[in-house]
Amino acid sequence: MEALIRLSFYSFAAASLALTLSAIFYILYALGRVRVRQTALTTGTGTTVIGATATREPASSGMGGLATTLGWIGVVFQGAAIVTRSIAAGRLPLSNMYEFSTTFIFLAALVYLIFERWYGVKQAGAVVMPLAVAMALYVWSLPVSMREVDPLIPALQNLPLMTVHVSLAILSYAAFTVSFAAAVLFLIAEGRRISWLPSPALLDDLSYRAVTIGFPAITLVLILGSVWAYRAWGTYWQWDPKETATLFTWLVYGVYLHTRSLRAWRGRRSAYILLLGFAAVMFTYFGNYIFGGLHAYGGV
């Protein structure tokens, strides 16, 4: 088992490197490149003056392709880290913040790359991949003891519910990360009119499609969490900080879907709601460090 745990960690280290390089190339691809052109002007006195103009142009497609390839390499290594740790533990790695975060990194990158393939929007990787790298840095900062596979505490010893409930939570966070990235790009593309960025309409649709995956997932998280809470603690709801934050996050994305479908909100107003929603996701993810609560075991 120890060999599998070490292999899992080495795979995570390789994934961290690949995703870091991927994030760098995605950012360079999204920023484009500066091309300087020189022109020679002859004055009336016969003097030649050299002038230079700088323009920003799209980056080469090869840079975008390299970013995507490195992203997939990172996903493969991160998947290997999850598989080997799952074999060592006899369950999916979902029981503490080390395991939860490594699984989130995998799903966030994977869900983004799937959307990239569907929509052909590589620039969103300049937001998603740096977030995945930031999460990897967070994992590296966690105590070394969390890398070990420990027995589950009694409240977590319901493997079917834990697997489905926590996996759906990670999936919803990953989908909301993609919607956040598209919303950020939308605000940039609409405000600056950068020619090589995707059209605002396409980015708006990408945001919506990502939320249609994340919202049902987080709805099931609340339902299954209530069932699990009743079995573990004897009550369906205790206004635990994590429960309350998840409910607030659900409400924000519910407002987004409601205003989009019934009030025909599109564009900037919807993008702002998605920014608020992602802030709620981050608070739900890390809020237990501030408020503790029943979900504070293992840092979760």
Phi and psi in degrees as a GROMACS rama.xvg file:
@    title "Ramachandran Plot"
@    xaxis  label "Phi"
@    yaxis  label "Psi"
@TYPE xy
-61.049  -37.4438  GLU-2
-64.436  -38.9283  ALA-3
-67.3692  -37.9598  LEU-4
-64.5203  -42.1832  ILE-5
-64.9255  -42.528  ARG-6
-61.9445  -39.0784  LEU-7
-61.1537  -43.487  SER-8
-67.8568  -40.1811  PHE-9
-63.775  -37.6683  TYR-10
-65.0172  -39.3687  SER-11
-63.3498  -40.1439  PHE-12
-62.5318  -42.821  ALA-13
-64.6498  -39.7254  ALA-14
-64.1396  -39.1439  ALA-15
-60.2708  -42.2543  SER-16
-65.9945  -46.6325  LEU-17
-63.1896  -42.07  ALA-18
-68.9574  -33.3513  LEU-19
-64.0162  -46.8437  THR-20
-63.9711  -39.685  LEU-21
-60.5715  -44.6336  SER-22
-60.7398  -41.0449  ALA-23
-61.2311  -46.6366  ILE-24
-70.5161  -33.081  PHE-25
-63.3678  -42.566  TYR-26
-63.7185  -45.2917  ILE-27
-62.4417  -38.4588  LEU-28
-65.5165  -42.3167  TYR-29
-68.8978  -34.3798  ALA-30
-73.6834  -24.8253  LEU-31
80.4722  -168.66  GLY-32
-131.062  155.672  ARG-33
-100.465  125.062  VAL-34
-112.485  128.313  ARG-35
-103.676  125.954  VAL-36
-114.772  133.537  ARG-37
-101.98  139.868  GLN-38
-129.981  143.042  THR-39
-104.541  125.206  ALA-40
-118.199  134.929  LEU-41
-104.703  123.956  THR-42
-79.696  171.776  THR-43
-63.3038  -22.0921  GLY-44
-89.8603  2.21571  THR-45
91.2213  1.23245  GLY-46
-81.8955  135.331  THR-47
-94.5206  126.457  THR-48
-114.102  128.77  VAL-49
-94.2833  122.569  ILE-50
-114.135  156.21  GLY-51
-133.19  136.922  ALA-52
-125.027  139.026  THR-53
-112.11  132.101  ALA-54
-129.189  148.709  THR-55
-98.0607  131.378  ARG-56
-129.212  165.84  GLU-57
-61.3551  146.625  PRO-58
-71.2535  164.17  ALA-59
-67.2133  147  SER-60
-62.6814  -27.7648  SER-61
-62.3893  -35.4698  GLY-62
-66.7042  -41.2386  MET-63
-64.8196  -40.0884  GLY-64
-64.1134  -39.5859  GLY-65
-64.5383  -40.8204  LEU-66
-59.9123  -44.6465  ALA-67
-64.7494  -43.878  THR-68
-60.3633  -45.4132  THR-69
-64.1691  -34.8922  LEU-70
-62.1564  -45.0311  GLY-71
-65.5287  -37.3047  TRP-72
-61.6979  -42.5933  ILE-73
-61.1955  -41.2625  GLY-74
-63.7265  -42.0008  VAL-75
-62.8041  -47.2225  VAL-76
-64.7546  -39.7147  PHE-77
-67.4575  -37.4331  GLN-78
-62.0464  -40.1583  GLY-79
-63.2263  -38.37  ALA-80
-61.9741  -40.422  ALA-81
-70.6845  -42.682  ILE-82
-63.6714  -47.3042  VAL-83
-66.2213  -37.4261  THR-84
-69.7754  -35.2509  ARG-85
-62.968  -41.5115  SER-86
-64.3657  -42.2704  ILE-87
-65.1506  -37.7164  ALA-88
-90.3323  -18.9498  ALA-89
76.3852  20.2871  GLY-90
-165.55  166.619  ARG-91
-68.4119  146.467  LEU-92
-77.6455  92.9392  PRO-93
-139.133  6.63199  LEU-94
-90.78  -18.6034  SER-95
-143.169  -179.834  ASN-96
-67.7591  -28.6077  MET-97
-63.358  -51.0479  TYR-98
-68.8931  -44.3102  GLU-99
-59.2085  -44.0929  PHE-100
-72.2251  -37.7469  SER-101
-65.9119  -37.0592  THR-102
-69.2025  -37.152  THR-103
-62.3077  -42.9132  PHE-104
-56.9293  -44.7393  ILE-105
-60.4433  -51.0075  PHE-106
-70.4967  -37.6188  LEU-107
-61.3792  -46.664  ALA-108
-66.7648  -42.0498  ALA-109
-65.2977  -48.5489  LEU-110
-60.7805  -41.3905  VAL-111
-61.7867  -47.149  TYR-112
-63.5279  -32.7272  LEU-113
-66.1534  -44.7883  ILE-114
-64.8674  -36.7072  PHE-115
-60.4627  -41.2879  GLU-116
-66.971  -39.7879  ARG-117
-67.1495  -44.7175  TRP-118
-100.936  -15.1249  TYR-119
67.6561  28.325  GLY-120
-106.551  98.0662  VAL-121
-83.4785  -25.2484  LYS-122
-63.3332  -26.6526  GLN-123
-64.1855  -20.9049  ALA-124
-62.9606  -22.6474  GLY-125
-69.2139  -13.1985  ALA-126
-105.329  -46.8335  VAL-127
-67.3941  -48.1724  VAL-128
-65.8326  -41.332  MET-129
-60.5684  -33.9916  PRO-130
-65.8807  -39.7968  LEU-131
-63.5679  -39.6927  ALA-132
-66.2763  -40.9294  VAL-133
-60.5154  -38.9135  ALA-134
-68.4488  -35.9296  MET-135
-63.6349  -41.2965  ALA-136
-61.8356  -38.4187  LEU-137
-61.4883  -43.1835  TYR-138
-61.5871  -42.043  VAL-139
-62.6004  -26.1351  TRP-140
-82.2473  -12.0307  SER-141
-71.1053  156.573  LEU-142
-57.0223  141.472  PRO-143
-58.9288  -30.1124  VAL-144
-61.1202  -25.4181  SER-145
-69.396  -16.4144  MET-146
-74.0339  -16.8882  ARG-147
-78.5874  154.506  GLU-148
-93.4108  111.908  VAL-149
-106.061  155.401  ASP-150
-61.0208  147.866  PRO-151
-71.918  139.925  LEU-152
-69.6102  161.57  ILE-153
-53.2725  -39.6242  PRO-154
-64.7574  -21.245  ALA-155
-100.034  0.324403  LEU-156
-84.1931  45.849  GLN-157
-129.217  82.9027  ASN-158
-59.1466  -43.3802  LEU-159
-59.4551  -47.3955  PRO-160
-68.648  -41.6314  LEU-161
-60.9281  -44.468  MET-162
-62.2721  -48.6707  THR-163
-72.6863  -46.2733  VAL-164
-61.297  -51.0147  HIS-165
-72.6791  -37.8075  VAL-166
-61.9895  -41.5146  SER-167
-65.8024  -36.1649  LEU-168
-61.6764  -44.7854  ALA-169
-65.6998  -40.8905  ILE-170
-61.4654  -43.1287  LEU-171
-63.9641  -42.6116  SER-172
-61.7284  -40.6986  TYR-173
-63.7234  -44.6485  ALA-174
-64.8646  -39.6731  ALA-175
-68.5424  -28.5709  PHE-176
-63.8855  -42.5017  THR-177
-64.646  -42.5427  VAL-178
-64.177  -36.4912  SER-179
-63.4742  -45.1351  PHE-180
-60.6491  -43.5895  ALA-181
-65.7923  -36.4419  ALA-182
-66.1165  -41.1985  ALA-183
-61.9383  -46.4761  VAL-184
-62.922  -37.3287  LEU-185
-58.5077  -48.0694  PHE-186
-63.5828  -35.0133  LEU-187
-70.9521  -47.2633  ILE-188
-64.9333  -37.1882  ALA-189
-73.2142  -36.4046  GLU-190
-81.4839  -37.0869  GLY-191
-104.849  -14.5298  ARG-192
56.0569  47.8673  ARG-193
-76.5717  123.486  ILE-194
-62.5801  -34.1904  SER-195
-91.3275  -2.24364  TRP-196
-76.5958  152.698  LEU-197
-59.3682  158.756  PRO-198
-67.201  147.511  SER-199
-54.888  -37.3056  PRO-200
-63.0102  -41.298  ALA-201
-66.517  -41.8679  LEU-202
-66.0518  -37.4262  LEU-203
-62.5219  -41.3928  ASP-204
-68.397  -38.9404  ASP-205
-61.211  -43.8175  LEU-206
-57.3591  -46.617  SER-207
-62.392  -45.1672  TYR-208
-63.2719  -37.6502  ARG-209
-65.5262  -40.1987  ALA-210
-66.8048  -33.7733  VAL-211
-66.6302  -15.7053  THR-212
-89.954  -44.7057  ILE-213
-70.9703  -35.7019  GLY-214
-67.819  -48.0363  PHE-215
-59.7069  -35.4018  PRO-216
-64.5466  -45.2219  ALA-217
-72.5722  -25.8364  ILE-218
-63.3557  -45.9197  THR-219
-65.9781  -31.48  LEU-220
-59.1333  -45.8301  VAL-221
-64.8572  -42.726  LEU-222
-66.6104  -51.9964  ILE-223
-67.367  -33.0551  LEU-224
-63.0545  -37.4695  GLY-225
-65.5176  -42.442  SER-226
-62.6945  -44.6729  VAL-227
-65.3824  -40.4017  TRP-228
-60.83  -39.7918  ALA-229
-64.5882  -40.3084  TYR-230
-72.3313  -33.5765  ARG-231
-86.644  -39.2501  ALA-232
-121.439  -4.13862  TRP-233
83.7343  10.988  GLY-234
-148.201  147.019  THR-235
-77.576  -27.7977  TYR-236
-150.82  133.179  TRP-237
-127.359  11.2944  GLN-238
53.1203  35.9996  TRP-239
-60.6683  144.06  ASP-240
-52.5565  -39.8796  PRO-241
-67.9744  -41.3548  LYS-242
-61.3567  -47.7222  GLU-243
-64.1213  -42.2413  THR-244
-64.681  -39.0006  ALA-245
-65.0596  -40.7559  THR-246
-62.5252  -42.3468  LEU-247
-62.7143  -42.7298  PHE-248
-60.045  -44.0002  THR-249
-59.4995  -41.3218  TRP-250
-65.6696  -40.5534  LEU-251
-60.8131  -48.0675  VAL-252
-71.7723  -27.5115  TYR-253
-64.1732  -40.7112  GLY-254
-62.3224  -42.1645  VAL-255
-57.5004  -49.858  TYR-256
-66.752  -38.0301  LEU-257
-64.6906  -49.3513  HIS-258
-67.7103  -29.3382  THR-259
-72.9954  -42.2495  ARG-260
-83.3641  -38.0372  SER-261
-98.6797  -29.3293  LEU-262
-109.724  3.49508  ARG-263
56.8468  33.6804  ALA-264
-70.5988  131.429  TRP-265
-137.531  165.101  ARG-266
73.8819  -131.642  GLY-267
-60.8898  -45.0974  ARG-268
-63.3327  -41.5569  ARG-269
-65.1  -38.0113  SER-270
-62.4641  -40.1453  ALA-271
-64.9621  -37.7267  TYR-272
-62.8639  -39.2479  ILE-273
-67.1267  -34.8413  LEU-274
-63.2112  -42.8819  LEU-275
-63.5746  -41.0101  LEU-276
-61.2294  -41.8205  GLY-277
-70.0387  -34.2516  PHE-278
-61.0585  -38.2689  ALA-279
-66.4644  -36.9179  ALA-280
-61.367  -46.1592  VAL-281
-64.9513  -37.2377  MET-282
-66.9134  -40.3186  PHE-283
-62.6213  -38.9275  THR-284
-65.7035  -45.5473  TYR-285
-112.149  -2.6623  PHE-286
-62.66  -23.4664  GLY-287
-63.6942  -24.4356  ASN-288
-65.8253  -27.6428  TYR-289
-90.9281  -45.8257  ILE-290
-105.797  -8.82704  PHE-291
65.6755  -134.331  GLY-292
102.543  -174.83  GLY-293
-68.0964  -20.1148  LEU-294
-92.1418  12.8199  HIS-295
-80.5353  -9.32829  ALA-296
-66.2645  140.769  TYR-297
63.4403  15.289  GLY-298
79.145  -1.86085  GLY-299
